[in-house]
Amino acid sequence: MAEYIDRKAVLQAMWNALYIVEEDQEAKHGLDPQERLATQCGFEAGQQIVANFPAADVKPVVRGTWEDVMGWLTCSVCGNTIYEIDDYGDRYPTNFCSNCGADMRKEDGGNGKG
């Protein structure tokens, strides 16, 4: 399964790592301008790759819950009302809102009926 990351957070983490590496190098070997320059160039090259890498075509997951409003299941995101009936005549919630696509499952994978 594909994984998606926050580009801005990765770039910030890289800068933070650069400062740690430079401090560690300075503490162990003293301030060596050539070594520092080489380290910075490596980090800058890595950052250019991250900054210019094409973004995936994804949209954020919108989470909602089915709420009982006068006996009807209503989407907490868009207000869409459903009344689903199973073979036994019982109401049941679906995993996604048919109107707005909100994910009604809890993040742990359970049903989001609230």
C-alpha positions in Angstrom: 0.0 0.0 0.0 1.3 3.4 -0.9 2.3 5.8 1.9 1.9 9.6 1.7 4.0 12.1 3.6 3.9 15.9 4.3 6.6 17.4 2.1 7.0 20.5 4.4 7.5 18.3 7.4 10.1 16.1 5.7 12.1 19.2 4.6 12.0 20.6 8.2 13.1 17.2 9.5 16.0 17.3 7.1 17.1 20.7 8.3 16.8 19.6 11.9 19.0 16.5 11.1 21.6 18.7 9.4 22.0 20.8 12.6 22.4 17.7 14.7 25.0 16.2 12.3 26.9 19.5 12.2 26.9 19.8 16.0 28.0 16.2 16.3 30.8 16.7 13.8 31.9 19.9 15.5 32.0 18.3 18.9 34.0 15.3 17.7 36.4 16.9 15.2 36.2 20.6 15.7 34.9 23.1 13.1 36.1 21.9 9.7 34.7 24.2 7.0 35.3 21.7 4.2 33.5 18.9 6.0 30.6 21.2 6.9 30.3 22.4 3.3 30.3 18.8 2.0 27.6 17.8 4.5 25.5 20.9 3.6 25.8 20.1 -0.1 24.6 16.6 0.5 21.6 17.7 2.5 20.8 20.4 -0.1 20.9 17.9 -2.9 18.5 15.6 -0.9 16.2 18.5 -0.2 16.1 19.4 -3.9 15.0 15.9 -4.7 12.2 16.0 -2.0 11.1 19.5 -3.0 10.9 18.6 -6.7 9.5 15.1 -6.4 6.0 15.0 -8.0 3.1 14.9 -5.6 0.7 12.0 -5.6 -2.9 12.6 -6.6 -4.6 12.0 -3.3 -7.2 13.7 -1.2 -7.4 13.8 2.6 -9.7 11.3 4.3 -12.8 12.9 5.7 -14.1 11.1 8.8 -17.6 11.3 10.1 -20.0 9.3 12.2 -23.6 8.1 11.7 -25.8 10.0 14.1 -29.3 8.9 15.1 -31.6 11.8 14.2 -35.2 10.9 14.9 -34.6 7.3 13.9 -32.7 8.1 10.7 -28.9 7.7 10.2 -27.5 11.1 9.4 -24.0 11.9 8.2 -22.2 14.2 10.7 -20.3 15.8 7.8 -22.9 16.6 5.2 -26.2 15.8 6.9 -27.2 13.2 4.3 -29.8 10.9 5.8 -30.0 7.1 5.1 -32.2 4.4 6.3 -30.6 1.1 5.4 -32.4 -2.2 6.2 -30.9 -5.6 6.2 -32.6 -9.0 5.5 -33.9 -9.1 9.0 -35.5 -5.7 8.9 -32.8 -4.1 11.1 -31.1 -0.8 10.3 -27.4 -0.8 9.7 -24.9 1.9 8.9 -22.6 1.8 5.9 -18.9 2.4 6.0 -19.0 5.5 3.8 -21.6 8.3 3.2 -23.1 7.8 -0.2 -23.4 11.6 -0.6 -20.0 13.1 0.5 -17.9 10.0 0.7 -17.0 10.5 4.4 -15.3 7.5 6.0 -17.6 6.4 8.8 -15.2 3.7 10.2 -13.3 4.5 13.3 -9.6 4.9 12.7 -9.0 1.5 14.4 -11.1 -0.1 11.7 -14.4 -0.5 13.7 -17.7 1.0 12.7 -18.1 4.7 13.3 -21.7 4.6 14.4 -21.8 7.1 17.2 
